[in-house]
């Protein structure tokens, strides 16, 4: 059983990462990663929605039929996102001012629909929750890495305005890496996101290949390259 | 759905699918309605607080003694747009007004809240919402740069009209490196706000004593 969870964790964060392997959620990914802080905010909001959606859909998998599953999932996800939006606005208003922009974007995130369809609707509640959490963390990781890359190259800072998102105690995260940096507009604008994402994907391939060769050296078995 | 799970025959009927979808839609709408009812009052309260906070930044609270949100006036601009004016009074006398101006920036509309005293001098201006590029155009926000404070105390009287532009256009306000459109839009919004005050708001609310049902001016 614990082995299963290990696979879920590994899949979510690395092997089957939402962005790096499944190539999902590119729209919100490219839209909000101008700074690392924005990426983190979007990631946190997505984690919450992903866990709740996975749990609810895993619970109701017994009654949902194959034929109408997609509209039902979309309905549930949209409902959850709207609820989260309303409650954060009402009771965590300071956070809402920062995250509010991202929350409606989550509905358009096909990664959630994808995970719900391919995992939560076929598995028990606990593994589904774990899967939601891990896929969310994997997504957040990429958001932060991409956001940080673009922020450093584009404006020379890192985690600018993190204190607005996480509270004053996190202001130590805000670093100006390059003083008097003139800014590199291309990286802040959408093309920069594509370029940086390309490097990240290439980087993952390189690491995966290296790991595969070390493995084959240890156990000389020819492993089929899994294509996604 | 896993194939092995028992699949009773009623599940294959179209009625079950339709009923399922309708049932879930009903449950989701019911939950949303409850959520909306629970949060509505709270959200309105929060929005009002936000409004008060942005008004406090452009109209120093020490200047007036009335409740700005209790009663607002509506004045129609030259474009036929209805504008809400927040009027600050001290002992019944109008000491200043605040209103929002919107101008197209680089990536979308920029909303600026402007506070103007009865003489037409700017008490304060703040960008309350914008979609400009983080790191470039967002220096118009007060918490990121003190550029916006440069407008304080200026008016159409003490600053000639051709000075109301960014330096690149021959005016007095700095543009940002890599971003000229954004500060230009803010300068335009504030300039338009000042002339709106001079032409419409001042005659209606400052010179004339405002009466209850005569607060809407009409377009000629």
Interface residues (C-beta under 8 A of the other chain):
Chain A: X34 X35 X38 X61 X62 X63 X64 X65 X66 X67 X68 X69 X71 X72 X75 X76 X78 X79 X82 X83 X86 X87 X89 X90 X91 X93 X97 X121 X122 X151 X154 X155 X157 X160 X161 X164 X182 X183 X185 X188 X189
Chain B: X1 X2 X5 X11 X16 X17 X20 X21 X24 X25 X28 X31 X32 X35 X36 X38 X39 X42 X43 X46 X49 X50 X133 X134 X135 X136 X143 X144 X177 X178
